[in-house]
Amino acid sequence: MKQGVHPDNYRLVAFKDMSNEDVFITKSTVDTKETIDVEGVEYPLVKLEISRTSHPFYTGKSKLVDTAGRIDKFKTKYAKFKK
């Protein structure tokens, strides 16, 4: 392997899913100014909008998107501009 290519500042970082408050800890080199206390240990904190505990692919819950309704609304809205 090439030397000096990979960062050497890996450390434990807490990632927090803001949609369901799930926290998981893994190694990362991400820069952050916030910290969080997990089980008496302080970790740098990275806030996420979605993670494996809230993503529909992993939870099995998917949102139904009414694409047919959207298309019909679009056609009726712009039918008056049709020549």
Contact map, one row per residue, 1 for C-alpha under 8 A:
11100000000000000000000000000000000000000000000000000000000000000000000000000000000
11111000000000000000000000000000000000000000000000000000000000000000000000000000000
11111100000000000000000000000000000000000000000000000000000000000000000000000000000
01111110000000000000000000000000000000000000000000000000000000000000000000000000000
01111110000000000000000000000000000000000000000000000000000000000000000000000000000
00111111000000000000000000000000000000000000000000000000000000000000000000000000000
00011111110000000000000000001000000000000000000000000000000000000000000000000000000
00000111110000000000000000000000000000000000000000000000000000000000000000000000000
00000011111000000000000000001000000000000000000000000000000000000000000000000000000
00000011111100000000000000111000000000000000000000000000000000000000000000000000000
00000000111110000000000000111000000000000000000000000000000000000000000000000000000
00000000011111000000000011110000000000000011000000000000000000000000000000000000000
00000000001111100000000011110000000000000011110000000000000000000000000000000000000
00000000000111110000001111000000000100000011110000000000000000000000000000000000000
00000000000011111000001111000000000000000000111100000000000000000000000000000000000
00000000000001111100111100000000000000000000111100000000000000000000000000000000000
00000000000000111111111000000000000000000000001111101100000000000000000000000000000
00000000000000011111110000000000000000000000001111000000000000000000000000000000000
00000000000000001111100000000000000000000000000011000100000000000000000000000000000
00000000000000001111110000000000000000000000000000001100000000000000000000000000000
00000000000000011111111000000000000000000000000000000000000000000000000000000000000
00000000000000011101111100000000000000000000000000001000000000000000000000000000000
00000000000001111000111110000000000000000000000000000000000000000000000000000000000
00000000000001110000011111000000000000000000000000000000000000000000000000000000000
00000000000111100000001111100000000000000000000000000000000000000000000000000000000
00000000000111100000000111110000000000000000000000000000000000000000000000000000000
00000000011110000000000011111000000000000000000000000000000000000000000000000000000
00000000011110000000000001111100000000000000000000000000000000000000000000000000000
00000010111000000000000000111110000000000000000000000000000000000000000000000000000
00000000000000000000000000011111000000000000000000000000000000000000000000000000000
00000000000000000000000000001111100000000000000000000000000000000000000000000000000
00000000000000000000000000000111111000000001110000000000000000000000000000000000000
00000000000000000000000000000011111000000001100000000000000000000000000000000000000
00000000000000000000000000000001111100000001110000000000000000000000000000000000000
00000000000000000000000000000001111110000111100000000000000000000000000000000000000
00000000000001000000000000000000011111000111100000000000000000000000000000000000000
00000000000000000000000000000000001111111110000000000000000000000000000000000000000
00000000000000000000000000000000000111111110000000000000000000000000000000000000000
00000000000000000000000000000000000011111000000000000000000000000000000000000000000
00000000000000000000000000000000000011111100000000000000000000000000000000000000000
00000000000000000000000000000000000011111110000000000000000000000000000000000000000
00000000000000000000000000000000001111011111000000000000000000000000000000000000000
00000000000111000000000000000000001111001111100000000000000000000000000000000000000
00000000000111000000000000000001111100000111110000000000000000000000000000000000000
00000000000011110000000000000001111100000011111000000000000000000000000000000000000
00000000000011110000000000000001010000000001111100000000000000000000000000000000000
00000000000000111100000000000000000000000000111110000000000000000000000000000000000
00000000000000111100000000000000000000000000011111100000000000000000000000000000000
00000000000000001110000000000000000000000000001111100000000000000000000000000000000
00000000000000001110000000000000000000000000000111111110000000000000000000000000000
00000000000000001000000000000000000000000000000111111110000000000000000000000000000
00000000000000000000000000000000000000000000000001111110011000000000000000000000000
00000000000000001001010000000000000000000000000001111110011000000000000000000000000
00000000000000001011000000000000000000000000000001111111011000000000000000000000000
00000000000000000000000000000000000000000000000001111111111000000000000000000000000
00000000000000000000000000000000000000000000000000000111111111100000000000000000000
00000000000000000000000000000000000000000000000000000011111111000000000000000000000
00000000000000000000000000000000000000000000000000011111111100000000000000000000000
00000000000000000000000000000000000000000000000000011111111110000000000000000000000
00000000000000000000000000000000000000000000000000000001111111000000000000000000000
00000000000000000000000000000000000000000000000000000001101111100000000000000000000
00000000000000000000000000000000000000000000000000000001100111110000000000000000000
00000000000000000000000000000000000000000000000000000001000011111000000000000000000
00000000000000000000000000000000000000000000000000000000000001111100000000000000000
00000000000000000000000000000000000000000000000000000000000000111110000000000000000
00000000000000000000000000000000000000000000000000000000000000011111110000000000000
00000000000000000000000000000000000000000000000000000000000000001111111000000000000
00000000000000000000000000000000000000000000000000000000000000000111111100000000000
00000000000000000000000000000000000000000000000000000000000000000111111110000000000
00000000000000000000000000000000000000000000000000000000000000000111111111000000000
00000000000000000000000000000000000000000000000000000000000000000011111111100000000
00000000000000000000000000000000000000000000000000000000000000000001111111110000000
00000000000000000000000000000000000000000000000000000000000000000000111111111000000
00000000000000000000000000000000000000000000000000000000000000000000011111111100000
00000000000000000000000000000000000000000000000000000000000000000000001111111110000
00000000000000000000000000000000000000000000000000000000000000000000000111111111000
00000000000000000000000000000000000000000000000000000000000000000000000011111111000
00000000000000000000000000000000000000000000000000000000000000000000000001111111110
00000000000000000000000000000000000000000000000000000000000000000000000000111111110
00000000000000000000000000000000000000000000000000000000000000000000000000011111110
00000000000000000000000000000000000000000000000000000000000000000000000000000111111
00000000000000000000000000000000000000000000000000000000000000000000000000000111111
00000000000000000000000000000000000000000000000000000000000000000000000000000000111
